[in-house]
Amino acid sequence: MKEFATSIVRTLREHGFQAYLVGGCVRDLLLRRQPADYDIATDALPQQVMQLFPETFAIGVQFGVVLVPLPSGNGEDARDQSGFGHHGSVEVATFRSDLGYSDGRHPDEVRFSKSPQIDVQRRDFTINGLLLDPISGEVLDFVGGRKDLEAGLIRAIGDAKGRFAEDKLRMLRALRFAARFQYKIEDQTWAAIKSAAPEIRQVSRERVRDELTKILIEGEAAHGFRFLSESGLLREVLPEVEAMKGVEQPPEFHPEGDVFIHTMLLLENLPRPCPPTLAWGALLHDVGKPPTFRVAPDRIRFDGHVDVGVKMAEEICRRLRFSNHDTEQIMALVKNHMRFAQVMQMKESTFKKFVRLPRFDEHLELHRLDCRASHRNLASYEFTREKMLTMPPEAIRPKPLLSGDDLIAEGYQPGPRFKQILAAVEDAQLEGQLCSAGEALEFVKTAFPLGG
């Protein structure tokens, strides 16, 4: 992808325009990291870019932004693995200054420029305001970004309050970058975030969701959520998670501390790469504990916290506009995370139905994380994993021995009883008690006699 971006820069230069790599890709290259995508800044106007590169997407011409896709047949996917960004294409933006942000996201007016120095002043943080000539290797730094990279510092370009007033989401981005790179946040930038934290509510829920998901899956989730809490942003975007702080747990099961500490330990150990639904399941698996906390004579209890947690997880997912598919998986992770305590006592049929839950690998991994972040007893995890290894797929999900048509052929009337009969047959089959259609029919006639 770098070669493709460099070829775009070269073409623009050959036609008399200025052009540089800009933003996160420059930052990542200087840090010797692999950029997720590449952006280019140029003094060419959008129409001129589209004339030079006919196969373009005018995703924001009014803001001077054009997307140049990789030539077809190069074998690269259109998006990166996380589902974010524009992997597979290069964003080319005209130098500009932005005038006014009345909606807290988009500039009211843009003024195109011939100066890269003017262009970088509108960007968010100094480490994202560097330009790179990919042909000569020269770095243009008009904002002190290289110094802040060396110091490990997240600093807003210019006036921090002004940068966040332009786009409130930048507050979450600041914390995400600080977490991902394990940097500090410069004092004035930090003060501006804390002061403006309630204004994050003005940002669309989808944009907040996507930024939180990035914090969760980029490798330093616990660090990011501690920043969220300390800044005051967590109580604005996820008050249910902020409410975990100080909620004690029984020390015999949770020697690590309160519910928030326990949850942060899960986040510290998320796999890399991590499916977004697993990350959210880990974050929300105990979300029902704060409202169900009580001190009983024998110990601290959280009666019904799973059922309460499922409802709360659904409410959070709906609020943040998750897809139905992701919402169902996150709710399932919350709903089933306590079932592993019974795996050694489960009937064969119950165990097999449990492990064939959609994306069961996420359920198993959440259980492992949950154990590691508390009592550290992995007996149920190891039992489940080893038992699954001994079971061929056809044993877990065998071909049904009977169908509704078979029952009709035997004289049974269609109705609600069919579901009960077929479920009983499946259970007996999973238990190894039935191996053929003939045995299944005899079982039905005995257990569910006609006219009974």
C-alpha positions as a Markdown table, in Angstrom:
| # | Residue | x | y | z |
|---|---|---|---|---|
| 1 | Met | 0.0 | 0.0 | 0.0 |
| 2 | Lys | 2.9 | 2.4 | 0.7 |
| 3 | Glu | 4.1 | 1.8 | -2.9 |
| 4 | Phe | 0.7 | 2.7 | -4.2 |
| 5 | Ala | 0.5 | 5.9 | -2.1 |
| 6 | Thr | 4.0 | 6.8 | -3.2 |
| 7 | Ser | 2.9 | 6.4 | -6.9 |
| 8 | Ile | 0.0 | 8.8 | -6.3 |
| 9 | Val | 2.4 | 11.4 | -4.8 |
| 10 | Arg | 4.8 | 10.9 | -7.7 |
| 11 | Thr | 2.0 | 11.4 | -10.3 |
| 12 | Leu | 0.8 | 14.6 | -8.5 |
| 13 | Arg | 4.3 | 15.9 | -8.4 |
| 14 | Glu | 4.9 | 15.1 | -12.1 |
| 15 | His | 1.9 | 17.3 | -12.9 |
| 16 | Gly | 3.2 | 20.3 | -10.9 |
| 17 | Phe | 1.4 | 19.8 | -7.6 |
| 18 | Gln | 2.7 | 19.5 | -4.1 |
| 19 | Ala | 1.9 | 16.2 | -2.4 |
| 20 | Tyr | 2.9 | 14.5 | 0.9 |
| 21 | Leu | 1.9 | 11.6 | 3.0 |
| 22 | Val | 0.1 | 13.0 | 6.1 |
| 23 | Gly | -1.4 | 12.0 | 9.4 |
| 24 | Gly | -1.4 | 8.7 | 11.1 |
| 25 | Cys | 0.6 | 6.9 | 8.4 |
| 26 | Val | 3.5 | 9.3 | 8.9 |
| 27 | Arg | 3.3 | 8.8 | 12.7 |
| 28 | Asp | 3.3 | 5.0 | 12.3 |
| 29 | Leu | 6.1 | 5.0 | 9.8 |
| 30 | Leu | 8.3 | 7.1 | 12.2 |
| 31 | Leu | 7.4 | 4.7 | 15.0 |
| 32 | Arg | 8.3 | 1.8 | 12.8 |
| 33 | Arg | 4.7 | 0.5 | 12.9 |
| 34 | Gln | 2.7 | -0.8 | 9.9 |
| 35 | Pro | 0.1 | 1.9 | 9.0 |
| 36 | Ala | -3.5 | 0.7 | 8.6 |
| 37 | Asp | -4.0 | 3.1 | 5.7 |
| 38 | Tyr | -2.4 | 6.0 | 3.9 |
| 39 | Asp | -3.5 | 9.6 | 3.5 |
| 40 | Ile | -2.1 | 12.2 | 1.1 |
| 41 | Ala | -2.3 | 16.0 | 1.4 |
| 42 | Thr | -1.9 | 18.1 | -1.8 |
| 43 | Asp | -2.5 | 21.5 | -3.3 |
| 44 | Ala | -4.4 | 19.9 | -6.2 |
| 45 | Leu | -8.1 | 20.6 | -6.2 |
| 46 | Pro | -10.5 | 17.7 | -6.0 |
| 47 | Gln | -11.5 | 18.1 | -9.7 |
| 48 | Gln | -7.8 | 18.0 | -10.7 |
| 49 | Val | -7.2 | 14.9 | -8.6 |
| 50 | Met | -10.2 | 13.1 | -10.2 |
| 51 | Gln | -8.8 | 14.1 | -13.7 |
| 52 | Leu | -5.5 | 12.5 | -12.9 |
| 53 | Phe | -7.0 | 9.4 | -11.3 |
| 54 | Pro | -10.3 | 8.6 | -13.2 |
| 55 | Glu | -11.2 | 5.7 | -10.9 |
| 56 | Thr | -11.9 | 7.7 | -7.8 |
| 57 | Phe | -14.7 | 8.1 | -5.2 |
| 58 | Ala | -15.7 | 11.6 | -4.4 |
| 59 | Ile | -16.5 | 10.9 | -0.7 |
| 60 | Gly | -16.2 | 14.5 | 0.4 |
| 61 | Val | -15.5 | 16.8 | -2.5 |
| 62 | Gln | -17.0 | 19.8 | -0.6 |
| 63 | Phe | -14.2 | 19.3 | 1.9 |
| 64 | Gly | -11.6 | 18.5 | -0.7 |
| 65 | Val | -11.5 | 14.8 | -0.1 |
| 66 | Val | -11.2 | 12.1 | -2.9 |
| 67 | Leu | -10.6 | 8.4 | -2.5 |
| 68 | Val | -8.3 | 6.7 | -4.9 |
| 69 | Pro | -8.7 | 2.9 | -4.9 |
| 70 | Leu | -6.0 | 0.3 | -5.6 |
| 71 | Pro | -6.2 | -1.0 | -9.1 |
| 72 | Ser | -8.4 | -4.1 | -9.2 |
| 73 | Gly | -6.8 | -7.5 | -9.1 |
| 74 | Asn | -4.2 | -6.7 | -6.5 |
| 75 | Gly | -5.6 | -9.1 | -4.0 |
| 76 | Glu | -6.0 | -6.6 | -1.1 |
| 77 | Asp | -9.2 | -6.3 | 0.8 |
| 78 | Ala | -11.2 | -3.1 | 0.8 |
| 79 | Arg | -11.2 | -2.7 | 4.5 |
| 80 | Asp | -8.8 | -3.6 | 7.3 |
| 81 | Gln | -9.5 | -6.5 | 9.7 |
| 82 | Ser | -11.0 | -4.3 | 12.4 |
| 83 | Gly | -13.7 | -3.1 | 10.0 |
| 84 | Phe | -12.5 | 0.5 | 10.2 |
| 85 | Gly | -10.5 | 2.8 | 7.9 |
| 86 | His | -10.2 | 2.6 | 4.1 |
| 87 | His | -7.6 | -0.2 | 3.7 |
| 88 | Gly | -7.4 | -0.8 | -0.1 |
| 89 | Ser | -7.6 | 2.9 | -1.1 |
| 90 | Val | -5.8 | 6.1 | -0.4 |
| 91 | Glu | -7.5 | 9.3 | 0.7 |
| 92 | Val | -6.3 | 12.4 | -1.1 |
| 93 | Ala | -7.2 | 15.7 | 0.5 |
| 94 | Thr | -6.6 | 19.3 | -0.7 |
| 95 | Phe | -4.7 | 21.6 | 1.6 |
| 96 | Arg | -7.3 | 23.7 | 3.4 |
| 97 | Ser | -8.3 | 25.7 | 6.4 |
| 98 | Asp | -11.7 | 25.1 | 8.1 |
| 99 | Leu | -14.0 | 28.0 | 9.1 |
| 100 | Gly | -16.5 | 27.3 | 11.9 |
| 101 | Tyr | -17.9 | 24.0 | 13.2 |
| 102 | Ser | -21.5 | 24.7 | 14.2 |
| 103 | Asp | -22.5 | 21.0 | 14.2 |
| 104 | Gly | -19.4 | 20.0 | 16.3 |
| 105 | Arg | -18.2 | 17.7 | 13.5 |
| 106 | His | -18.1 | 19.2 | 10.0 |
| 107 | Pro | -16.6 | 22.6 | 9.0 |
| 108 | Asp | -19.2 | 25.2 | 8.0 |
| 109 | Glu | -16.9 | 26.4 | 5.3 |
| 110 | Val | -13.5 | 25.3 | 3.9 |
| 111 | Arg | -11.0 | 27.4 | 2.2 |
| 112 | Phe | -8.6 | 25.6 | -0.1 |
| 113 | Ser | -4.9 | 26.5 | 0.3 |
| 114 | Lys | -1.5 | 26.2 | -1.4 |
| 115 | Ser | 0.3 | 25.9 | 1.9 |
| 116 | Pro | 0.9 | 22.6 | 3.8 |
| 117 | Gln | 1.7 | 24.6 | 6.9 |
| 118 | Ile | -1.8 | 26.1 | 6.9 |
| 119 | Asp | -3.4 | 22.7 | 6.3 |
| 120 | Val | -1.8 | 20.9 | 9.3 |
| 121 | Gln | -3.2 | 23.6 | 11.7 |
| 122 | Arg | -6.7 | 22.2 | 11.3 |
| 123 | Arg | -5.7 | 18.7 | 12.3 |
| 124 | Asp | -6.2 | 17.2 | 15.8 |
| 125 | Phe | -2.9 | 16.2 | 17.5 |
| 126 | Thr | 0.7 | 17.1 | 16.9 |
| 127 | Ile | 1.7 | 13.5 | 16.3 |
| 128 | Asn | -0.9 | 13.3 | 13.5 |
| 129 | Gly | 0.2 | 16.6 | 12.0 |
| 130 | Leu | 3.4 | 15.5 | 10.3 |
| 131 | Leu | 4.0 | 15.4 | 6.6 |
| 132 | Leu | 6.4 | 13.0 | 4.8 |
| 133 | Asp | 7.9 | 13.1 | 1.3 |
| 134 | Pro | 7.9 | 9.4 | 0.5 |
| 135 | Ile | 10.3 | 9.9 | -2.3 |
| 136 | Ser | 13.1 | 11.9 | -0.5 |
| 137 | Gly | 12.2 | 10.8 | 3.0 |
| 138 | Glu | 12.0 | 14.4 | 4.2 |
| 139 | Val | 9.6 | 15.1 | 7.2 |
| 140 | Leu | 7.8 | 18.4 | 7.4 |
| 141 | Asp | 7.0 | 19.3 | 11.0 |
| 142 | Phe | 5.2 | 22.6 | 11.5 |
| 143 | Val | 3.5 | 21.6 | 14.9 |
| 144 | Gly | 6.2 | 20.0 | 17.0 |
| 145 | Gly | 5.0 | 16.5 | 16.3 |
| 146 | Arg | 8.4 | 14.8 | 16.2 |
| 147 | Lys | 9.3 | 16.2 | 19.6 |
| 148 | Asp | 6.0 | 14.9 | 21.1 |
| 149 | Leu | 6.6 | 11.5 | 19.5 |
| 150 | Glu | 10.0 | 11.3 | 21.1 |
| 151 | Ala | 8.5 | 12.5 | 24.5 |
| 152 | Gly | 5.5 | 10.1 | 24.2 |
| 153 | Leu | 3.0 | 13.0 | 24.5 |
| 154 | Ile | -0.5 | 13.5 | 23.1 |
| 155 | Arg | -0.9 | 17.3 | 22.5 |
| 156 | Ala | -3.7 | 19.1 | 20.6 |
| 157 | Ile | -2.5 | 21.3 | 17.8 |
| 158 | Gly | -3.0 | 25.0 | 18.8 |
| 159 | Asp | -5.7 | 25.7 | 21.3 |
| 160 | Ala | -7.0 | 22.4 | 22.8 |
| 161 | Lys | -10.4 | 23.8 | 23.7 |
| 162 | Gly | -10.8 | 24.9 | 20.1 |
| 163 | Arg | -9.8 | 21.6 | 18.7 |
| 164 | Phe | -12.3 | 19.7 | 20.8 |
| 165 | Ala | -15.0 | 22.3 | 20.1 |
| 166 | Glu | -14.6 | 21.6 | 16.4 |
| 167 | Asp | -15.1 | 17.8 | 16.8 |
| 168 | Lys | -16.0 | 16.4 | 20.3 |
| 169 | Leu | -15.0 | 12.9 | 19.2 |
| 170 | Arg | -11.4 | 14.1 | 19.3 |
| 171 | Met | -11.6 | 13.7 | 23.1 |
| 172 | Leu | -12.1 | 10.0 | 22.7 |
| 173 | Arg | -9.4 | 9.8 | 20.0 |
| 174 | Ala | -6.9 | 11.5 | 22.3 |
| 175 | Leu | -7.5 | 8.8 | 25.0 |
| 176 | Arg | -7.3 | 6.1 | 22.3 |
| 177 | Phe | -4.0 | 7.3 | 21.0 |
| 178 | Ala | -2.6 | 7.7 | 24.6 |
| 179 | Ala | -3.7 | 4.2 | 25.4 |
| 180 | Arg | -2.5 | 2.5 | 22.2 |
| 181 | Phe | 1.0 | 4.1 | 22.4 |
| 182 | Gln | 1.1 | 4.3 | 26.2 |
| 183 | Tyr | 1.7 | 8.0 | 26.0 |
| 184 | Lys | 0.9 | 10.8 | 28.4 |
| 185 | Ile | -1.6 | 13.5 | 27.6 |
| 186 | Glu | -0.2 | 17.0 | 27.7 |
| 187 | Asp | -1.6 | 19.1 | 30.6 |
| 188 | Gln | -3.7 | 21.6 | 28.7 |
| 189 | Thr | -5.0 | 19.0 | 26.4 |
| 190 | Trp | -6.0 | 16.8 | 29.4 |
| 191 | Ala | -7.6 | 19.8 | 31.2 |
| 192 | Ala | -9.6 | 20.6 | 28.0 |
| 193 | Ile | -10.9 | 17.0 | 27.8 |
| 194 | Lys | -12.0 | 17.0 | 31.5 |
| 195 | Ser | -13.7 | 20.3 | 31.0 |
| 196 | Ala | -15.6 | 19.4 | 27.9 |
| 197 | Ala | -16.4 | 15.8 | 28.7 |
| 198 | Pro | -20.2 | 16.3 | 29.0 |
| 199 | Glu | -20.2 | 17.6 | 25.5 |
| 200 | Ile | -19.4 | 14.1 | 24.1 |
| 201 | Arg | -23.1 | 13.5 | 24.3 |
| 202 | Gln | -23.4 | 15.8 | 21.2 |
| 203 | Val | -21.6 | 13.2 | 19.1 |
| 204 | Ser | -23.6 | 10.6 | 17.2 |
| 205 | Arg | -23.9 | 7.3 | 19.0 |
| 206 | Glu | -22.5 | 5.4 | 16.1 |
| 207 | Arg | -19.2 | 7.4 | 16.1 |
| 208 | Val | -18.9 | 7.0 | 19.9 |
| 209 | Arg | -19.5 | 3.2 | 19.5 |
| 210 | Asp | -16.8 | 2.9 | 16.8 |
| 211 | Glu | -14.2 | 4.9 | 18.8 |
| 212 | Leu | -14.9 | 2.8 | 22.0 |
| 213 | Thr | -14.6 | -0.4 | 19.9 |
| 214 | Lys | -11.2 | 0.8 | 18.7 |
| 215 | Ile | -10.1 | 1.4 | 22.2 |
| 216 | Leu | -11.2 | -2.1 | 23.1 |
| 217 | Ile | -9.5 | -3.9 | 20.3 |
| 218 | Glu | -6.3 | -2.0 | 19.6 |
| 219 | Gly | -4.3 | -3.7 | 22.3 |
| 220 | Glu | -4.4 | -1.5 | 25.4 |
| 221 | Ala | -8.1 | -1.6 | 26.3 |
| 222 | Ala | -7.7 | -1.4 | 30.1 |
| 223 | His | -5.3 | 1.6 | 29.8 |
| 224 | Gly | -7.9 | 3.3 | 27.6 |
| 225 | Phe | -10.8 | 2.7 | 29.9 |
| 226 | Arg | -8.9 | 4.0 | 32.9 |
| 227 | Phe | -8.2 | 7.1 | 30.9 |
| 228 | Leu | -12.0 | 7.3 | 30.1 |
| 229 | Ser | -12.8 | 7.0 | 33.8 |
| 230 | Glu | -10.2 | 9.6 | 35.0 |
| 231 | Ser | -11.3 | 12.1 | 32.4 |
| 232 | Gly | -15.0 | 11.9 | 33.2 |
| 233 | Leu | -15.8 | 10.6 | 29.7 |
| 234 | Leu | -16.8 | 7.1 | 30.9 |
| 235 | Arg | -19.7 | 8.3 | 33.0 |
| 236 | Glu | -21.0 | 10.2 | 29.9 |
| 237 | Val | -20.7 | 7.4 | 27.4 |
| 238 | Leu | -21.0 | 4.2 | 29.5 |
| 239 | Pro | -22.3 | 5.1 | 33.0 |
| 240 | Glu | -23.1 | 1.4 | 33.6 |
| 241 | Val | -19.3 | 0.7 | 33.5 |
| 242 | Glu | -18.4 | 3.6 | 35.6 |
| 243 | Ala | -20.9 | 2.3 | 38.2 |
| 244 | Met | -18.7 | -0.8 | 38.6 |
| 245 | Lys | -16.1 | 1.2 | 40.6 |
| 246 | Gly | -16.2 | 0.5 | 44.3 |
| 247 | Val | -18.7 | -2.4 | 44.0 |
| 248 | Glu | -17.0 | -5.0 | 46.3 |
| 249 | Gln | -17.0 | -8.7 | 45.5 |
| 250 | Pro | -16.6 | -11.8 | 47.8 |
| 251 | Pro | -12.8 | -12.1 | 48.3 |
| 252 | Glu | -12.9 | -15.9 | 48.2 |
| 253 | Phe | -13.9 | -15.8 | 44.5 |
| 254 | His | -12.5 | -12.4 | 43.6 |
| 255 | Pro | -9.3 | -11.6 | 45.5 |
| 256 | Glu | -8.4 | -9.1 | 42.8 |
| 257 | Gly | -10.9 | -6.4 | 44.1 |
| 258 | Asp | -14.1 | -4.7 | 43.0 |
| 259 | Val | -16.1 | -5.2 | 39.8 |
| 260 | Phe | -14.3 | -2.4 | 37.9 |
| 261 | Ile | -10.8 | -3.8 | 38.8 |
| 262 | His | -11.9 | -7.3 | 37.7 |
| 263 | Thr | -13.3 | -6.0 | 34.4 |
| 264 | Met | -10.1 | -4.0 | 33.7 |
| 265 | Leu | -8.0 | -7.2 | 34.3 |
| 266 | Leu | -10.1 | -9.0 | 31.7 |
| 267 | Leu | -9.5 | -6.1 | 29.2 |
| 268 | Glu | -5.7 | -6.3 | 29.9 |
| 269 | Asn | -5.7 | -9.9 | 28.7 |
| 270 | Leu | -7.9 | -9.6 | 25.6 |
| 271 | Pro | -6.4 | -11.6 | 22.7 |
| 272 | Arg | -4.7 | -9.8 | 19.8 |
| 273 | Pro | -6.4 | -9.6 | 17.4 |
| 274 | Cys | -9.7 | -9.5 | 19.3 |
| 275 | Pro | -13.2 | -9.9 | 17.8 |
| 276 | Pro | -15.2 | -6.7 | 18.7 |
| 277 | Thr | -18.1 | -8.8 | 20.2 |
| 278 | Leu | -15.7 | -10.6 | 22.5 |
| 279 | Ala | -14.2 | -7.3 | 23.7 |
| 280 | Trp | -17.6 | -5.9 | 24.4 |
| 281 | Gly | -18.7 | -9.1 | 26.1 |
| 282 | Ala | -15.7 | -8.9 | 28.4 |
| 283 | Leu | -16.5 | -5.3 | 29.2 |
| 284 | Leu | -20.1 | -6.0 | 29.9 |
| 285 | His | -20.2 | -9.5 | 31.3 |
| 286 | Asp | -20.6 | -8.3 | 34.9 |
| 287 | Val | -22.6 | -5.1 | 34.1 |
| 288 | Gly | -25.5 | -6.5 | 36.1 |
| 289 | Lys | -23.5 | -6.6 | 39.4 |
| 290 | Pro | -23.8 | -3.0 | 40.6 |
| 291 | Pro | -27.6 | -2.9 | 40.6 |
| 292 | Thr | -27.9 | -6.4 | 42.2 |
| 293 | Phe | -25.2 | -6.0 | 44.9 |
| 294 | Arg | -26.3 | -6.9 | 48.4 |
| 295 | Val | -24.5 | -8.1 | 51.6 |
| 296 | Ala | -26.1 | -11.3 | 52.9 |
| 297 | Pro | -25.3 | -13.0 | 56.2 |
| 298 | Asp | -22.9 | -15.4 | 54.6 |
| 299 | Arg | -21.2 | -13.2 | 51.9 |
| 300 | Ile | -21.7 | -10.5 | 49.3 |
| 301 | Arg | -24.2 | -11.6 | 46.7 |
| 302 | Phe | -25.3 | -10.5 | 43.2 |
| 303 | Asp | -28.6 | -12.4 | 42.9 |
| 304 | Gly | -29.9 | -12.5 | 39.3 |
| 305 | His | -27.0 | -10.4 | 38.0 |
| 306 | Val | -26.8 | -12.4 | 34.8 |
| 307 | Asp | -30.5 | -11.8 | 33.8 |
| 308 | Val | -30.2 | -8.1 | 34.8 |
| 309 | Gly | -26.9 | -7.9 | 32.9 |
| 310 | Val | -28.4 | -9.3 | 29.7 |
| 311 | Lys | -31.1 | -6.6 | 29.7 |
| 312 | Met | -28.6 | -3.9 | 30.4 |
| 313 | Ala | -26.2 | -5.1 | 27.7 |
| 314 | Glu | -29.1 | -5.1 | 25.2 |
| 315 | Glu | -30.0 | -1.5 | 26.3 |
| 316 | Ile | -26.4 | -0.4 | 25.8 |
| 317 | Cys | -26.1 | -2.1 | 22.4 |
| 318 | Arg | -29.4 | -0.5 | 21.2 |
| 319 | Arg | -28.2 | 2.9 | 22.5 |
| 320 | Leu | -24.9 | 2.6 | 20.7 |
| 321 | Arg | -26.7 | 1.4 | 17.5 |
| 322 | Phe | -25.0 | -2.0 | 17.3 |
| 323 | Ser | -26.2 | -4.3 | 14.5 |
| 324 | Asn | -28.7 | -6.9 | 15.6 |
| 325 | His | -26.2 | -9.6 | 14.8 |
| 326 | Asp | -23.5 | -8.1 | 17.2 |
| 327 | Thr | -26.1 | -7.3 | 19.8 |
| 328 | Glu | -27.3 | -10.9 | 19.9 |
| 329 | Gln | -23.7 | -12.2 | 20.4 |
| 330 | Ile | -22.8 | -9.7 | 23.1 |
| 331 | Met | -26.0 | -10.5 | 25.0 |
| 332 | Ala | -25.3 | -14.3 | 24.6 |
| 333 | Leu | -21.8 | -13.8 | 26.0 |
| 334 | Val | -23.3 | -12.0 | 29.1 |
| 335 | Lys | -26.1 | -14.6 | 29.4 |
| 336 | Asn | -23.8 | -17.7 | 29.3 |
| 337 | His | -20.7 | -16.6 | 31.0 |
| 338 | Met | -21.7 | -18.3 | 34.3 |
| 339 | Arg | -22.7 | -21.6 | 32.8 |
| 340 | Phe | -19.2 | -22.9 | 32.7 |
| 341 | Ala | -19.4 | -23.5 | 36.5 |
| 342 | Gln | -21.7 | -26.5 | 35.7 |
| 343 | Val | -20.0 | -28.0 | 32.7 |
| 344 | Met | -18.6 | -31.0 | 34.7 |
| 345 | Gln | -22.1 | -31.8 | 35.9 |
| 346 | Met | -23.9 | -31.3 | 32.6 |
| 347 | Lys | -25.7 | -34.1 | 30.8 |
| 348 | Glu | -24.2 | -35.0 | 27.5 |
| 349 | Ser | -27.1 | -33.4 | 25.6 |
| 350 | Thr | -26.9 | -30.2 | 27.6 |
| 351 | Phe | -23.1 | -30.0 | 27.1 |
| 352 | Lys | -23.4 | -30.6 | 23.4 |
| 353 | Lys | -26.1 | -27.9 | 23.0 |
| 354 | Phe | -24.0 | -25.5 | 25.0 |
| 355 | Val | -20.8 | -25.9 | 23.0 |
| 356 | Arg | -22.7 | -25.5 | 19.7 |
| 357 | Leu | -23.7 | -21.9 | 20.6 |
| 358 | Pro | -22.8 | -19.6 | 17.7 |
| 359 | Arg | -19.2 | -18.5 | 17.9 |
| 360 | Phe | -18.6 | -20.7 | 21.0 |
| 361 | Asp | -14.9 | -19.9 | 20.8 |
| 362 | Glu | -15.7 | -16.4 | 22.1 |
| 363 | His | -17.7 | -17.9 | 25.0 |
| 364 | Leu | -14.8 | -20.2 | 25.9 |
| 365 | Glu | -12.3 | -17.4 | 25.7 |
| 366 | Leu | -14.4 | -15.1 | 27.8 |
| 367 | His | -14.6 | -17.8 | 30.5 |
| 368 | Arg | -10.8 | -18.2 | 30.4 |
| 369 | Leu | -10.3 | -14.4 | 30.8 |
| 370 | Asp | -12.9 | -14.3 | 33.6 |
| 371 | Cys | -11.0 | -17.0 | 35.5 |
| 372 | Arg | -7.6 | -15.4 | 35.0 |
| 373 | Ala | -9.0 | -12.1 | 36.3 |
| 374 | Ser | -10.3 | -13.7 | 39.5 |
| 375 | His | -9.7 | -17.1 | 41.2 |
| 376 | Arg | -7.4 | -18.3 | 38.3 |
| 377 | Asn | -8.9 | -21.8 | 38.5 |
| 378 | Leu | -9.1 | -23.0 | 34.9 |
| 379 | Ala | -10.4 | -26.5 | 35.6 |
| 380 | Ser | -13.8 | -25.9 | 33.8 |
| 381 | Tyr | -12.0 | -24.2 | 30.9 |
| 382 | Glu | -9.6 | -27.2 | 30.4 |
| 383 | Phe | -12.4 | -29.7 | 30.9 |
| 384 | Thr | -14.5 | -28.0 | 28.2 |
| 385 | Arg | -11.7 | -27.6 | 25.8 |
| 386 | Glu | -10.4 | -31.2 | 26.2 |
| 387 | Lys | -13.9 | -32.7 | 25.9 |
| 388 | Met | -14.6 | -30.8 | 22.7 |
| 389 | Leu | -11.4 | -32.2 | 21.2 |
| 390 | Thr | -12.7 | -35.7 | 21.7 |
| 391 | Met | -16.0 | -35.0 | 20.0 |
| 392 | Pro | -16.3 | -35.1 | 16.3 |
| 393 | Pro | -18.6 | -32.4 | 14.8 |
| 394 | Glu | -21.2 | -35.0 | 13.9 |
| 395 | Ala | -21.5 | -36.0 | 17.6 |
| 396 | Ile | -22.1 | -32.4 | 18.6 |
| 397 | Arg | -24.5 | -31.6 | 15.8 |
| 398 | Pro | -25.8 | -35.0 | 14.5 |
| 399 | Lys | -28.2 | -35.3 | 11.6 |
| 400 | Pro | -31.8 | -35.4 | 13.1 |
| 401 | Leu | -33.2 | -38.9 | 13.3 |
| 402 | Leu | -36.8 | -37.8 | 12.8 |
| 403 | Ser | -38.7 | -34.9 | 11.2 |
| 404 | Gly | -42.2 | -33.5 | 11.5 |
| 405 | Asp | -43.1 | -35.3 | 8.4 |
| 406 | Asp | -42.1 | -38.6 | 10.0 |
| 407 | Leu | -44.4 | -37.8 | 13.0 |
| 408 | Ile | -47.3 | -37.0 | 10.6 |
| 409 | Ala | -46.7 | -40.3 | 8.8 |
| 410 | Glu | -47.1 | -42.1 | 12.1 |
| 411 | Gly | -50.4 | -40.4 | 12.8 |
| 412 | Tyr | -49.4 | -37.5 | 15.0 |
| 413 | Gln | -51.2 | -34.2 | 14.5 |
| 414 | Pro | -49.0 | -31.1 | 13.8 |
| 415 | Gly | -49.0 | -28.6 | 16.7 |
| 416 | Pro | -47.0 | -27.4 | 19.7 |
| 417 | Arg | -46.4 | -30.9 | 20.8 |
| 418 | Phe | -44.1 | -31.6 | 17.8 |
| 419 | Lys | -41.4 | -29.3 | 19.2 |
| 420 | Gln | -41.5 | -31.1 | 22.5 |
| 421 | Ile | -41.3 | -34.5 | 20.9 |
| 422 | Leu | -38.5 | -33.6 | 18.5 |
| 423 | Ala | -36.5 | -32.0 | 21.3 |
| 424 | Ala | -36.9 | -35.2 | 23.4 |
| 425 | Val | -35.7 | -37.3 | 20.5 |
| 426 | Glu | -32.7 | -35.0 | 20.0 |
| 427 | Asp | -31.8 | -35.1 | 23.7 |
| 428 | Ala | -31.9 | -38.9 | 23.7 |
| 429 | Gln | -29.8 | -39.0 | 20.5 |
| 430 | Leu | -27.2 | -36.6 | 22.0 |
| 431 | Glu | -27.1 | -38.8 | 25.1 |
| 432 | Gly | -26.3 | -41.8 | 22.8 |
| 433 | Gln | -29.5 | -43.6 | 23.7 |
| 434 | Leu | -30.9 | -43.5 | 20.1 |
| 435 | Cys | -28.9 | -44.3 | 17.0 |
| 436 | Ser | -31.4 | -44.9 | 14.2 |
| 437 | Ala | -34.8 | -43.6 | 13.0 |
| 438 | Gly | -36.4 | -46.9 | 14.0 |
| 439 | Glu | -35.2 | -46.5 | 17.6 |
| 440 | Ala | -36.4 | -43.0 | 17.6 |
| 441 | Leu | -39.9 | -43.9 | 16.4 |
| 442 | Glu | -40.1 | -46.6 | 19.1 |
| 443 | Phe | -39.0 | -44.0 | 21.7 |
| 444 | Val | -41.7 | -41.6 | 20.6 |
| 445 | Lys | -44.5 | -44.2 | 20.6 |
| 446 | Thr | -43.5 | -45.1 | 24.2 |
| 447 | Ala | -42.8 | -41.6 | 25.6 |
| 448 | Phe | -45.5 | -39.8 | 23.6 |
| 449 | Pro | -48.3 | -42.3 | 22.8 |
| 450 | Leu | -50.9 | -41.3 | 20.2 |
| 451 | Gly | -54.0 | -39.8 | 22.0 |
| 452 | Gly | -51.9 | -39.2 | 25.1 |
